Amino acid sequence: MPSPSDFERMLRESALRVTSPRLAVLATVHEHPHSDTESIIGLVRGSLGTVSDQAVYDVLKALTSAGLLRRIQPQGSVARYETRVGDNHHHIVCRSCGAIADVDCAVGHAPCLTASDDHGFSVDEAEVVYWGICPDCSVAPGS
């Protein structure tokens, strides 16, 4: 895990002031990838004490705009955040419990990852979400 000084450096390099809420949110999202806003608020309050919901929302927006966090929102889910940015990784989501895991890259034949017509766009990312049942949910009750 990055150290507090690593998080401070990340903020400074992104031209953001170093504040306790920003450091706490970065550390929380790093330790708990794919967390939703309410979970992040609770965890940040656990480390900082008093912090308003709005302050955490503002920090999430600033860190996402600066490219330090990535916001994902699988269909039917609330927004979630992760610190894994700058690569084109994908996600797998459990249809039962909503657990999310990273998938490094699609493999095999991938005709849908290359747009059949890019309409003149310069494509730099393909968003793929895999859906299924996680190992915990696929275990039959009483097994």
CORSULDA-V792901 format. One record per backbone hydrogen bond with DSSP energy under -0.5 kcal/mol. NH is the residue of the N-H (numbers start at 0). CO is the residue of the C=O. E is the energy in kcal/mol with one decimal. If there is no record, write none. Layout:
# CORSULDA-V792901
nh = <NH;NH>
co = <CO;CO>
e = <E;E>
This chain:
# CORSULDA-V792901
nh = <5;6;7;8;9;10;11;12;13;14;15;18;22;23;24;25;26;27;28;29;30;31;33;34;34;36;39;40;41;42;43;44;45;46;47;48;49;55;56;57;58;59;60;61;62;63;64;65;66;67;68;69;71;71;76;79;80;81;84;89;90;91;92;93;94;97;100;102;112;113;113;114;120;122;127;129;131;137;138;138;142>
co = <2;2;3;4;5;6;7;8;9;11;10;16;18;19;20;21;22;23;24;25;26;27;80;31;80;78;35;36;37;38;39;40;41;42;43;44;47;51;52;53;54;55;56;57;58;59;60;61;63;62;62;81;69;79;73;71;34;69;82;102;127;100;129;98;131;93;91;89;109;109;110;112;117;120;125;90;92;133;134;135;139>
e = <-0.6;-2.0;-2.3;-2.4;-2.4;-2.1;-2.5;-2.9;-1.1;-1.9;-2.9;-0.7;-2.5;-2.7;-2.6;-2.4;-2.4;-2.5;-2.8;-2.2;-2.4;-2.0;-2.1;-1.0;-0.9;-0.7;-2.3;-2.8;-2.2;-2.5;-2.9;-2.4;-1.6;-1.2;-3.1;-2.1;-0.7;-1.7;-2.5;-2.8;-2.4;-2.8;-2.2;-2.5;-3.0;-2.1;-2.6;-1.9;-1.2;-2.4;-1.4;-2.9;-0.5;-2.9;-2.2;-3.0;-2.0;-1.8;-1.3;-3.2;-1.5;-2.4;-2.9;-2.5;-3.9;-1.2;-2.0;-2.4;-1.5;-0.6;-0.6;-0.6;-2.9;-0.9;-0.7;-3.1;-2.1;-1.8;-0.7;-0.5;-1.9>
